[in-house]
Amino acid sequence: MNNNLSNIDRIIRFLLFVVAIVLFATDILRGWLAYTAVIVGTVFLLTSLMSFCPVYKVLGIRTSGKANSK
């Protein structure tokens, strides 16, 4: 599994996770929208920590700038 996320992309994903959690915790988002935001935010957090996005892989997107080692 090669990294396909740049540091900026990782930071943006982490910040989106933080925003989703804050909106949920402060009860600004409620109901299914709140839970959806937390789930999407968690996915962003996980992809940020792994530096790998499966959707980017399928679409052939690479923001890291590193070429494949194949």
N, CA, C, O and CB atoms as a CASP TS submission, in Angstrom:
PFRMAT TS
TARGET T0000
AUTHOR 0000-0000-0000
METHOD Language model
MODEL 1
PARENT N/A
ATOM      1  N   MET     1       0.847  -1.169   0.000  1.00  0.00           N
ATOM      2  CA  MET     1       0.000   0.000   0.000  1.00  0.00           C
ATOM      3  C   MET     1       0.899   1.240   0.000  1.00  0.00           C
ATOM      4  O   MET     1       1.558   1.536   0.997  1.00  0.00           O
ATOM      5  CB  MET     1      -0.967  -0.007   1.224  1.00  0.00           C
ATOM      6  N   ASN     2       0.920   1.948  -1.102  1.00  0.00           N
ATOM      7  CA  ASN     2       1.735   3.150  -1.235  1.00  0.00           C
ATOM      8  C   ASN     2       0.978   4.371  -0.737  1.00  0.00           C
ATOM      9  O   ASN     2      -0.242   4.457  -0.874  1.00  0.00           O
ATOM     10  CB  ASN     2       2.164   3.350  -2.689  1.00  0.00           C
ATOM     11  N   ASN     3       1.704   5.301  -0.164  1.00  0.00           N
ATOM     12  CA  ASN     3       1.088   6.548   0.274  1.00  0.00           C
ATOM     13  C   ASN     3       0.636   7.340  -0.939  1.00  0.00           C
ATOM     14  O   ASN     3       1.376   7.466  -1.915  1.00  0.00           O
ATOM     15  CB  ASN     3       2.065   7.379   1.137  1.00  0.00           C
ATOM     16  N   ASN     4      -0.584   7.878  -0.879  1.00  0.00           N
ATOM     17  CA  ASN     4      -1.054   8.712  -1.974  1.00  0.00           C
ATOM     18  C   ASN     4      -1.632  10.041  -1.482  1.00  0.00           C
ATOM     19  O   ASN     4      -2.325  10.728  -2.232  1.00  0.00           O
ATOM     20  CB  ASN     4      -2.097   7.965  -2.778  1.00  0.00           C
ATOM     21  N   LEU     5      -1.351  10.408  -0.228  1.00  0.00           N
ATOM     22  CA  LEU     5      -1.822  11.671   0.326  1.00  0.00           C
ATOM     23  C   LEU     5      -0.640  12.563   0.699  1.00  0.00           C
ATOM     24  O   LEU     5       0.327  12.108   1.312  1.00  0.00           O
ATOM     25  CB  LEU     5      -2.715  11.422   1.554  1.00  0.00           C
ATOM     26  N   SER     6      -0.730  13.818   0.326  1.00  0.00           N
ATOM     27  CA  SER     6       0.297  14.773   0.724  1.00  0.00           C
ATOM     28  C   SER     6       0.051  15.213   2.164  1.00  0.00           C
ATOM     29  O   SER     6      -1.005  14.937   2.735  1.00  0.00           O
ATOM     30  CB  SER     6       0.314  15.995  -0.230  1.00  0.00           C
ATOM     31  N   ASN     7       1.026  15.894   2.740  1.00  0.00           N
ATOM     32  CA  ASN     7       0.867  16.384   4.110  1.00  0.00           C
ATOM     33  C   ASN     7      -0.278  17.378   4.215  1.00  0.00           C
ATOM     34  O   ASN     7      -1.013  17.368   5.202  1.00  0.00           O
ATOM     35  CB  ASN     7       2.159  17.030   4.598  1.00  0.00           C
ATOM     36  N   ILE     8      -0.439  18.229   3.221  1.00  0.00           N
ATOM     37  CA  ILE     8      -1.539  19.200   3.240  1.00  0.00           C
ATOM     38  C   ILE     8      -2.878  18.472   3.199  1.00  0.00           C
ATOM     39  O   ILE     8      -3.801  18.831   3.931  1.00  0.00           O
ATOM     40  CB  ILE     8      -1.425  20.187   2.049  1.00  0.00           C
ATOM     41  N   ASP     9      -2.989  17.463   2.359  1.00  0.00           N
ATOM     42  CA  ASP     9      -4.205  16.662   2.265  1.00  0.00           C
ATOM     43  C   ASP     9      -4.505  15.985   3.603  1.00  0.00           C
ATOM     44  O   ASP     9      -5.655  15.939   4.041  1.00  0.00           O
ATOM     45  CB  ASP     9      -4.072  15.608   1.148  1.00  0.00           C
ATOM     46  N   ARG    10      -3.473  15.466   4.240  1.00  0.00           N
ATOM     47  CA  ARG    10      -3.645  14.817   5.542  1.00  0.00           C
ATOM     48  C   ARG    10      -4.111  15.804   6.602  1.00  0.00           C
ATOM     49  O   ARG    10      -4.971  15.474   7.419  1.00  0.00           O
ATOM     50  CB  ARG    10      -2.342  14.163   5.982  1.00  0.00           C
ATOM     51  N   ILE    11      -3.552  17.011   6.599  1.00  0.00           N
ATOM     52  CA  ILE    11      -3.941  18.027   7.579  1.00  0.00           C
ATOM     53  C   ILE    11      -5.395  18.453   7.361  1.00  0.00           C
ATOM     54  O   ILE    11      -6.150  18.609   8.320  1.00  0.00           O
ATOM     55  CB  ILE    11      -3.004  19.254   7.489  1.00  0.00           C
ATOM     56  N   ILE    12      -5.782  18.638   6.103  1.00  0.00           N
ATOM     57  CA  ILE    12      -7.165  19.020   5.803  1.00  0.00           C
ATOM     58  C   ILE    12      -8.133  17.936   6.270  1.00  0.00           C
ATOM     59  O   ILE    12      -9.175  18.245   6.850  1.00  0.00           O
ATOM     60  CB  ILE    12      -7.342  19.275   4.291  1.00  0.00           C
ATOM     61  N   ARG    13      -7.803  16.684   6.026  1.00  0.00           N
ATOM     62  CA  ARG    13      -8.669  15.584   6.463  1.00  0.00           C
ATOM     63  C   ARG    13      -8.774  15.536   7.988  1.00  0.00           C
ATOM     64  O   ARG    13      -9.852  15.300   8.534  1.00  0.00           O
ATOM     65  CB  ARG    13      -8.140  14.241   5.930  1.00  0.00           C
ATOM     66  N   PHE    14      -7.649  15.763   8.670  1.00  0.00           N
ATOM     67  CA  PHE    14      -7.676  15.775  10.125  1.00  0.00           C
ATOM     68  C   PHE    14      -8.540  16.927  10.646  1.00  0.00           C
ATOM     69  O   PHE    14      -9.309  16.747  11.590  1.00  0.00           O
ATOM     70  CB  PHE    14      -6.253  15.883  10.682  1.00  0.00           C
ATOM     71  N   LEU    15      -8.414  18.099  10.038  1.00  0.00           N
ATOM     72  CA  LEU    15      -9.212  19.247  10.458  1.00  0.00           C
ATOM     73  C   LEU    15     -10.700  19.021  10.200  1.00  0.00           C
ATOM     74  O   LEU    15     -11.532  19.451  10.998  1.00  0.00           O
ATOM     75  CB  LEU    15      -8.744  20.506   9.736  1.00  0.00           C
ATOM     76  N   LEU    16     -11.047  18.357   9.107  1.00  0.00           N
ATOM     77  CA  LEU    16     -12.443  18.021   8.851  1.00  0.00           C
ATOM     78  C   LEU    16     -12.984  17.069   9.910  1.00  0.00           C
ATOM     79  O   LEU    16     -14.145  17.175  10.307  1.00  0.00           O
ATOM     80  CB  LEU    16     -12.595  17.403   7.464  1.00  0.00           C
ATOM     81  N   PHE    17     -12.153  16.142  10.368  1.00  0.00           N
ATOM     82  CA  PHE    17     -12.540  15.256  11.462  1.00  0.00           C
ATOM     83  C   PHE    17     -12.815  16.062  12.730  1.00  0.00           C
ATOM     84  O   PHE    17     -13.826  15.853  13.400  1.00  0.00           O
ATOM     85  CB  PHE    17     -11.444  14.207  11.722  1.00  0.00           C
ATOM     86  N   VAL    18     -11.911  16.980  13.052  1.00  0.00           N
ATOM     87  CA  VAL    18     -12.075  17.801  14.258  1.00  0.00           C
ATOM     88  C   VAL    18     -13.358  18.634  14.169  1.00  0.00           C
ATOM     89  O   VAL    18     -14.100  18.737  15.145  1.00  0.00           O
ATOM     90  CB  VAL    18     -10.847  18.728  14.458  1.00  0.00           C
ATOM     91  N   VAL    19     -13.616  19.220  13.014  1.00  0.00           N
ATOM     92  CA  VAL    19     -14.831  20.018  12.831  1.00  0.00           C
ATOM     93  C   VAL    19     -16.076  19.155  13.028  1.00  0.00           C
ATOM     94  O   VAL    19     -17.024  19.578  13.690  1.00  0.00           O
ATOM     95  CB  VAL    19     -14.848  20.666  11.431  1.00  0.00           C
ATOM     96  N   ALA    20     -16.079  17.960  12.463  1.00  0.00           N
ATOM     97  CA  ALA    20     -17.230  17.066  12.612  1.00  0.00           C
ATOM     98  C   ALA    20     -17.464  16.710  14.075  1.00  0.00           C
ATOM     99  O   ALA    20     -18.609  16.688  14.525  1.00  0.00           O
ATOM    100  CB  ALA    20     -17.025  15.790  11.790  1.00  0.00           C
ATOM    101  N   ILE    21     -16.407  16.433  14.817  1.00  0.00           N
ATOM    102  CA  ILE    21     -16.542  16.085  16.229  1.00  0.00           C
ATOM    103  C   ILE    21     -17.032  17.285  17.038  1.00  0.00           C
ATOM    104  O   ILE    21     -17.885  17.133  17.913  1.00  0.00           O
ATOM    105  CB  ILE    21     -15.203  15.578  16.788  1.00  0.00           C
ATOM    106  N   VAL    22     -16.504  18.469  16.755  1.00  0.00           N
ATOM    107  CA  VAL    22     -16.938  19.675  17.473  1.00  0.00           C
ATOM    108  C   VAL    22     -18.406  19.972  17.198  1.00  0.00           C
ATOM    109  O   VAL    22     -19.155  20.297  18.120  1.00  0.00           O
ATOM    110  CB  VAL    22     -16.072  20.884  17.074  1.00  0.00           C
ATOM    111  N   LEU    23     -18.825  19.865  15.943  1.00  0.00           N
ATOM    112  CA  LEU    23     -20.231  20.093  15.608  1.00  0.00           C
ATOM    113  C   LEU    23     -21.139  19.086  16.288  1.00  0.00           C
ATOM    114  O   LEU    23     -22.245  19.426  16.709  1.00  0.00           O
ATOM    115  CB  LEU    23     -20.432  20.031  14.105  1.00  0.00           C
ATOM    116  N   PHE    24     -20.681  17.859  16.397  1.00  0.00           N
ATOM    117  CA  PHE    24     -21.448  16.826  17.083  1.00  0.00           C
ATOM    118  C   PHE    24     -21.492  17.079  18.587  1.00  0.00           C
ATOM    119  O   PHE    24     -22.556  16.986  19.200  1.00  0.00           O
ATOM    120  CB  PHE    24     -20.854  15.448  16.800  1.00  0.00           C
ATOM    121  N   ALA    25     -20.357  17.397  19.178  1.00  0.00           N
ATOM    122  CA  ALA    25     -20.266  17.577  20.626  1.00  0.00           C
ATOM    123  C   ALA    25     -21.016  18.812  21.109  1.00  0.00           C
ATOM    124  O   ALA    25     -21.564  18.818  22.211  1.00  0.00           O
ATOM    125  CB  ALA    25     -18.816  17.670  21.044  1.00  0.00           C
ATOM    126  N   THR    26     -21.041  19.852  20.289  1.00  0.00           N
ATOM    127  CA  THR    26     -21.738  21.075  20.688  1.00  0.00           C
ATOM    128  C   THR    26     -23.213  21.052  20.309  1.00  0.00           C
ATOM    129  O   THR    26     -23.930  22.029  20.527  1.00  0.00           O
ATOM    130  CB  THR    26     -21.071  22.280  20.060  1.00  0.00           C
ATOM    131  N   ASP    27     -23.657  19.953  19.748  1.00  0.00           N
ATOM    132  CA  ASP    27     -25.066  19.732  19.382  1.00  0.00           C
ATOM    133  C   ASP    27     -25.550  20.690  18.295  1.00  0.00           C
ATOM    134  O   ASP    27     -26.741  20.985  18.201  1.00  0.00           O
ATOM    135  CB  ASP    27     -25.949  19.879  20.611  1.00  0.00           C
ATOM    136  N   ILE    28     -24.615  21.173  17.476  1.00  0.00           N
ATOM    137  CA  ILE    28     -25.003  21.993  16.335  1.00  0.00           C
ATOM    138  C   ILE    28     -25.632  21.102  15.270  1.00  0.00           C
ATOM    139  O   ILE    28     -26.631  21.466  14.650  1.00  0.00           O
ATOM    140  CB  ILE    28     -23.781  22.764  15.760  1.00  0.00           C
ATOM    141  N   LEU    29     -25.035  19.928  15.067  1.00  0.00           N
ATOM    142  CA  LEU    29     -25.630  18.916  14.192  1.00  0.00           C
ATOM    143  C   LEU    29     -26.371  17.914  15.048  1.00  0.00           C
ATOM    144  O   LEU    29     -25.888  17.505  16.103  1.00  0.00           O
ATOM    145  CB  LEU    29     -24.552  18.209  13.323  1.00  0.00           C
ATOM    146  N   ARG    30     -27.543  17.521  14.589  1.00  0.00           N
ATOM    147  CA  ARG    30     -28.352  16.575  15.354  1.00  0.00           C
ATOM    148  C   ARG    30     -28.872  15.471  14.439  1.00  0.00           C
ATOM    149  O   ARG    30     -28.924  15.615  13.218  1.00  0.00           O
ATOM    150  CB  ARG    30     -29.526  17.297  16.049  1.00  0.00           C
ATOM    151  N   GLY    31     -29.247  14.387  15.061  1.00  0.00           N
ATOM    152  CA  GLY    31     -29.876  13.287  14.340  1.00  0.00           C
ATOM    153  C   GLY    31     -28.932  12.582  13.393  1.00  0.00           C
ATOM    154  O   GLY    31     -27.731  12.471  13.642  1.00  0.00           O
ATOM    155  N   TRP    32     -29.511  12.105  12.285  1.00  0.00           N
ATOM    156  CA  TRP    32     -28.744  11.305  11.332  1.00  0.00           C
ATOM    157  C   TRP    32     -27.619  12.104  10.704  1.00  0.00           C
ATOM    158  O   TRP    32     -26.582  11.538  10.358  1.00  0.00           O
ATOM    159  CB  TRP    32     -29.653  10.762  10.249  1.00  0.00           C
ATOM    160  N   LEU    33     -27.803  13.414  10.549  1.00  0.00           N
ATOM    161  CA  LEU    33     -26.753  14.238   9.969  1.00  0.00           C
ATOM    162  C   LEU    33     -25.519  14.274  10.870  1.00  0.00           C
ATOM    163  O   LEU    33     -24.388  14.259  10.384  1.00  0.00           O
ATOM    164  CB  LEU    33     -27.270  15.655   9.723  1.00  0.00           C
ATOM    165  N   ALA    34     -25.741  14.322  12.175  1.00  0.00           N
ATOM    166  CA  ALA    34     -24.625  14.332  13.126  1.00  0.00           C
ATOM    167  C   ALA    34     -23.850  13.023  13.059  1.00  0.00           C
ATOM    168  O   ALA    34     -22.619  13.026  13.028  1.00  0.00           O
ATOM    169  CB  ALA    34     -25.136  14.573  14.559  1.00  0.00           C
ATOM    170  N   TYR    35     -24.569  11.908  13.037  1.00  0.00           N
ATOM    171  CA  TYR    35     -23.900  10.610  12.993  1.00  0.00           C
ATOM    172  C   TYR    35     -23.179  10.399  11.657  1.00  0.00           C
ATOM    173  O   TYR    35     -22.102   9.805  11.618  1.00  0.00           O
ATOM    174  CB  TYR    35     -24.915   9.485  13.227  1.00  0.00           C
ATOM    175  N   THR    36     -23.765  10.877  10.584  1.00  0.00           N
ATOM    176  CA  THR    36     -23.113  10.785   9.284  1.00  0.00           C
ATOM    177  C   THR    36     -21.827  11.605   9.270  1.00  0.00           C
ATOM    178  O   THR    36     -20.809  11.155   8.745  1.00  0.00           O
ATOM    179  CB  THR    36     -24.060  11.259   8.172  1.00  0.00           C
ATOM    180  N   ALA    37     -21.869  12.813   9.848  1.00  0.00           N
ATOM    181  CA  ALA    37     -20.675  13.656   9.904  1.00  0.00           C
ATOM    182  C   ALA    37     -19.580  12.991  10.728  1.00  0.00           C
ATOM    183  O   ALA    37     -18.407  13.070  10.364  1.00  0.00           O
ATOM    184  CB  ALA    37     -21.016  15.033  10.491  1.00  0.00           C
ATOM    185  N   VAL    38     -19.935  12.342  11.821  1.00  0.00           N
ATOM    186  CA  VAL    38     -18.937  11.660  12.650  1.00  0.00           C
ATOM    187  C   VAL    38     -18.341  10.470  11.904  1.00  0.00           C
ATOM    188  O   VAL    38     -17.133  10.239  11.974  1.00  0.00           O
ATOM    189  CB  VAL    38     -19.565  11.194  13.979  1.00  0.00           C
ATOM    190  N   ILE    39     -19.159   9.725  11.203  1.00  0.00           N
ATOM    191  CA  ILE    39     -18.660   8.570  10.447  1.00  0.00           C
ATOM    192  C   ILE    39     -17.722   9.021   9.334  1.00  0.00           C
ATOM    193  O   ILE    39     -16.641   8.457   9.166  1.00  0.00           O
ATOM    194  CB  ILE    39     -19.831   7.758   9.858  1.00  0.00           C
ATOM    195  N   VAL    40     -18.127  10.033   8.573  1.00  0.00           N
ATOM    196  CA  VAL    40     -17.285  10.551   7.492  1.00  0.00           C
ATOM    197  C   VAL    40     -16.001  11.141   8.071  1.00  0.00           C
ATOM    198  O   VAL    40     -14.919  10.944   7.519  1.00  0.00           O
ATOM    199  CB  VAL    40     -18.048  11.618   6.663  1.00  0.00           C
ATOM    200  N   GLY    41     -16.123  11.860   9.177  1.00  0.00           N
ATOM    201  CA  GLY    41     -14.947  12.418   9.831  1.00  0.00           C
ATOM    202  C   GLY    41     -13.987  11.350  10.300  1.00  0.00           C
ATOM    203  O   GLY    41     -12.771  11.517  10.205  1.00  0.00           O
ATOM    204  N   THR    42     -14.525  10.248  10.807  1.00  0.00           N
ATOM    205  CA  THR    42     -13.683   9.141  11.252  1.00  0.00           C
ATOM    206  C   THR    42     -12.947   8.499  10.077  1.00  0.00           C
ATOM    207  O   THR    42     -11.780   8.126  10.194  1.00  0.00           O
ATOM    208  CB  THR    42     -14.527   8.090  11.981  1.00  0.00           C
ATOM    209  N   VAL    43     -13.634   8.375   8.952  1.00  0.00           N
ATOM    210  CA  VAL    43     -12.976   7.852   7.749  1.00  0.00           C
ATOM    211  C   VAL    43     -11.847   8.792   7.326  1.00  0.00           C
ATOM    212  O   VAL    43     -10.761   8.345   6.958  1.00  0.00           O
ATOM    213  CB  VAL    43     -14.000   7.676   6.591  1.00  0.00           C
ATOM    214  N   PHE    44     -12.116  10.099   7.383  1.00  0.00           N
ATOM    215  CA  PHE    44     -11.061  11.066   7.070  1.00  0.00           C
ATOM    216  C   PHE    44      -9.879  10.925   8.017  1.00  0.00           C
ATOM    217  O   PHE    44      -8.727  10.985   7.588  1.00  0.00           O
ATOM    218  CB  PHE    44     -11.608  12.488   7.131  1.00  0.00           C
ATOM    219  N   LEU    45     -10.156  10.741   9.292  1.00  0.00           N
ATOM    220  CA  LEU    45      -9.072  10.571  10.269  1.00  0.00           C
ATOM    221  C   LEU    45      -8.240   9.331   9.950  1.00  0.00           C
ATOM    222  O   LEU    45      -7.010   9.391   9.950  1.00  0.00           O
ATOM    223  CB  LEU    45      -9.644  10.471  11.697  1.00  0.00           C
ATOM    224  N   LEU    46      -8.899   8.221   9.683  1.00  0.00           N
ATOM    225  CA  LEU    46      -8.183   6.973   9.408  1.00  0.00           C
ATOM    226  C   LEU    46      -7.337   7.077   8.140  1.00  0.00           C
ATOM    227  O   LEU    46      -6.191   6.630   8.114  1.00  0.00           O
ATOM    228  CB  LEU    46      -9.172   5.813   9.279  1.00  0.00           C
ATOM    229  N   THR    47      -7.909   7.671   7.090  1.00  0.00           N
ATOM    230  CA  THR    47      -7.126   7.804   5.858  1.00  0.00           C
ATOM    231  C   THR    47      -5.970   8.775   6.056  1.00  0.00           C
ATOM    232  O   THR    47      -4.905   8.613   5.460  1.00  0.00           O
ATOM    233  CB  THR    47      -8.018   8.274   4.697  1.00  0.00           C
ATOM    234  N   SER    48      -6.184   9.786   6.896  1.00  0.00           N
ATOM    235  CA  SER    48      -5.108  10.725   7.192  1.00  0.00           C
ATOM    236  C   SER    48      -3.971  10.044   7.940  1.00  0.00           C
ATOM    237  O   SER    48      -2.801  10.274   7.633  1.00  0.00           O
ATOM    238  CB  SER    48      -5.639  11.899   8.004  1.00  0.00           C
ATOM    239  N   LEU    49      -4.300   9.218   8.907  1.00  0.00           N
ATOM    240  CA  LEU    49      -3.274   8.525   9.686  1.00  0.00           C
ATOM    241  C   LEU    49      -2.508   7.501   8.851  1.00  0.00           C
ATOM    242  O   LEU    49      -1.314   7.291   9.064  1.00  0.00           O
ATOM    243  CB  LEU    49      -3.907   7.838  10.883  1.00  0.00           C
ATOM    244  N   MET    50      -3.192   6.867   7.903  1.00  0.00           N
ATOM    245  CA  MET    50      -2.551   5.857   7.055  1.00  0.00           C
ATOM    246  C   MET    50      -1.847   6.468   5.842  1.00  0.00           C
ATOM    247  O   MET    50      -1.064   5.789   5.177  1.00  0.00           O
ATOM    248  CB  MET    50      -3.583   4.849   6.586  1.00  0.00           C
ATOM    249  N   SER    51      -2.116   7.740   5.550  1.00  0.00           N
ATOM    250  CA  SER    51      -1.592   8.425   4.357  1.00  0.00           C
ATOM    251  C   SER    51      -2.010   7.719   3.073  1.00  0.00           C
ATOM    252  O   SER    51      -1.302   7.766   2.067  1.00  0.00           O
ATOM    253  CB  SER    51      -0.066   8.512   4.423  1.00  0.00           C
ATOM    254  N   PHE    52      -3.144   7.079   3.118  1.00  0.00           N
ATOM    255  CA  PHE    52      -3.630   6.322   1.966  1.00  0.00           C
ATOM    256  C   PHE    52      -5.142   6.462   1.868  1.00  0.00           C
ATOM    257  O   PHE    52      -5.858   6.278   2.852  1.00  0.00           O
ATOM    258  CB  PHE    52      -3.227   4.830   2.072  1.00  0.00           C
ATOM    259  N   CYS    53      -5.624   6.792   0.665  1.00  0.00           N
ATOM    260  CA  CYS    53      -7.048   6.898   0.409  1.00  0.00           C
ATOM    261  C   CYS    53      -7.424   5.898  -0.683  1.00  0.00           C
ATOM    262  O   CYS    53      -6.944   6.010  -1.811  1.00  0.00           O
ATOM    263  CB  CYS    53      -7.437   8.349   0.001  1.00  0.00           C
ATOM    264  N   PRO    54      -8.278   4.920  -0.362  1.00  0.00           N
ATOM    265  CA  PRO    54      -8.672   3.930  -1.366  1.00  0.00           C
ATOM    266  C   PRO    54      -9.412   4.550  -2.558  1.00  0.00           C
ATOM    267  O   PRO    54      -9.279   4.070  -3.684  1.00  0.00           O
ATOM    268  CB  PRO    54      -9.546   2.873  -0.723  1.00  0.00           C
ATOM    269  N   VAL    55     -10.181   5.602  -2.321  1.00  0.00           N
ATOM    270  CA  VAL    55     -10.898   6.258  -3.409  1.00  0.00           C
ATOM    271  C   VAL    55      -9.911   6.914  -4.368  1.00  0.00           C
ATOM    272  O   VAL    55     -10.092   6.854  -5.585  1.00  0.00           O
ATOM    273  CB  VAL    55     -11.888   7.303  -2.856  1.00  0.00           C
ATOM    274  N   TYR    56      -8.874   7.536  -3.826  1.00  0.00           N
ATOM    275  CA  TYR    56      -7.825   8.109  -4.665  1.00  0.00           C
ATOM    276  C   TYR    56      -7.158   7.014  -5.496  1.00  0.00           C
ATOM    277  O   TYR    56      -6.850   7.223  -6.669  1.00  0.00           O
ATOM    278  CB  TYR    56      -6.776   8.846  -3.801  1.00  0.00           C
ATOM    279  N   LYS    57      -6.938   5.860  -4.896  1.00  0.00           N
ATOM    280  CA  LYS    57      -6.299   4.739  -5.600  1.00  0.00           C
ATOM    281  C   LYS    57      -7.138   4.320  -6.801  1.00  0.00           C
ATOM    282  O   LYS    57      -6.608   4.112  -7.892  1.00  0.00           O
ATOM    283  CB  LYS    57      -6.093   3.537  -4.647  1.00  0.00           C
ATOM    284  N   VAL    58      -8.450   4.197  -6.598  1.00  0.00           N
ATOM    285  CA  VAL    58      -9.346   3.774  -7.677  1.00  0.00           C
ATOM    286  C   VAL    58      -9.380   4.817  -8.792  1.00  0.00           C
ATOM    287  O   VAL    58      -9.405   4.474  -9.974  1.00  0.00           O
ATOM    288  CB  VAL    58     -10.765   3.531  -7.136  1.00  0.00           C
ATOM    289  N   LEU    59      -9.382   6.092  -8.404  1.00  0.00           N
ATOM    290  CA  LEU    59      -9.456   7.165  -9.390  1.00  0.00           C
ATOM    291  C   LEU    59      -8.099   7.541  -9.978  1.00  0.00           C
ATOM    292  O   LEU    59      -8.024   8.339 -10.912  1.00  0.00           O
ATOM    293  CB  LEU    59     -10.079   8.376  -8.767  1.00  0.00           C
ATOM    294  N   GLY    60      -7.029   6.968  -9.431  1.00  0.00           N
ATOM    295  CA  GLY    60      -5.687   7.252  -9.938  1.00  0.00           C
ATOM    296  C   GLY    60      -5.152   8.602  -9.509  1.00  0.00           C
ATOM    297  O   GLY    60      -4.286   9.170 -10.175  1.00  0.00           O
ATOM    298  N   ILE    61      -5.658   9.119  -8.406  1.00  0.00           N
ATOM    299  CA  ILE    61      -5.223  10.420  -7.901  1.00  0.00           C
ATOM    300  C   ILE    61      -4.090  10.212  -6.908  1.00  0.00           C
ATOM    301  O   ILE    61      -4.126   9.289  -6.094  1.00  0.00           O
ATOM    302  CB  ILE    61      -6.404  11.191  -7.239  1.00  0.00           C
ATOM    303  N   ARG    62      -3.089  11.071  -6.981  1.00  0.00           N
ATOM    304  CA  ARG    62      -1.961  11.003  -6.050  1.00  0.00           C
ATOM    305  C   ARG    62      -1.556  12.430  -5.722  1.00  0.00           C
ATOM    306  O   ARG    62      -1.084  13.161  -6.594  1.00  0.00           O
ATOM    307  CB  ARG    62      -0.751  10.188  -6.652  1.00  0.00           C
ATOM    308  N   THR    63      -1.741  12.835  -4.455  1.00  0.00           N
ATOM    309  CA  THR    63      -1.363  14.188  -4.056  1.00  0.00           C
ATOM    310  C   THR    63      -0.006  14.205  -3.371  1.00  0.00           C
ATOM    311  O   THR    63       0.526  15.276  -3.080  1.00  0.00           O
ATOM    312  CB  THR    63      -2.419  14.784  -3.133  1.00  0.00           C
ATOM    313  N   SER    64       0.554  13.044  -3.113  1.00  0.00           N
ATOM    314  CA  SER    64       1.841  12.995  -2.401  1.00  0.00           C
ATOM    315  C   SER    64       3.016  13.378  -3.280  1.00  0.00           C
ATOM    316  O   SER    64       4.067  13.771  -2.774  1.00  0.00           O
ATOM    317  CB  SER    64       2.071  11.613  -1.841  1.00  0.00           C
ATOM    318  N   GLY    65       2.853  13.269  -4.585  1.00  0.00           N
ATOM    319  CA  GLY    65       3.938  13.622  -5.493  1.00  0.00           C
ATOM    320  C   GLY    65       4.981  12.545  -5.645  1.00  0.00           C
ATOM    321  O   GLY    65       5.893  12.700  -6.457  1.00  0.00           O
ATOM    322  N   LYS    66       4.890  11.455  -4.900  1.00  0.00           N
ATOM    323  CA  LYS    66       5.841  10.358  -5.004  1.00  0.00           C
ATOM    324  C   LYS    66       5.369   9.389  -6.068  1.00  0.00           C
ATOM    325  O   LYS    66       4.193   9.029  -6.110  1.00  0.00           O
ATOM    326  CB  LYS    66       6.013   9.640  -3.649  1.00  0.00           C
ATOM    327  N   ALA    67       6.265   8.973  -6.913  1.00  0.00           N
ATOM    328  CA  ALA    67       5.931   8.004  -7.955  1.00  0.00           C
ATOM    329  C   ALA    67       5.895   6.600  -7.377  1.00  0.00           C
ATOM    330  O   ALA    67       6.558   6.311  -6.381  1.00  0.00           O
ATOM    331  CB  ALA    67       6.940   8.077  -9.113  1.00  0.00           C
ATOM    332  N   ASN    68       5.119   5.736  -8.004  1.00  0.00           N
ATOM    333  CA  ASN    68       5.082   4.337  -7.571  1.00  0.00           C
ATOM    334  C   ASN    68       6.445   3.707  -7.725  1.00  0.00           C
ATOM    335  O   ASN    68       7.186   4.044  -8.648  1.00  0.00           O
ATOM    336  CB  ASN    68       4.041   3.544  -8.366  1.00  0.00           C
ATOM    337  N   SER    69       6.783   2.798  -6.836  1.00  0.00           N
ATOM    338  CA  SER    69       8.085   2.155  -6.887  1.00  0.00           C
ATOM    339  C   SER    69       8.082   0.898  -7.737  1.00  0.00           C
ATOM    340  O   SER    69       8.977   0.064  -7.603  1.00  0.00           O
ATOM    341  CB  SER    69       8.545   1.826  -5.502  1.00  0.00           C
ATOM    342  N   LYS    70       7.098   0.745  -8.604  1.00  0.00           N
ATOM    343  CA  LYS    70       6.988  -0.446  -9.446  1.00  0.00           C
ATOM    344  C   LYS    70       7.847  -0.305 -10.676  1.00  0.00           C
ATOM    345  O   LYS    70       7.886  -1.211 -11.509  1.00  0.00           O
ATOM    346  CB  LYS    70       5.539  -0.698  -9.847  1.00  0.00           C
TER
END
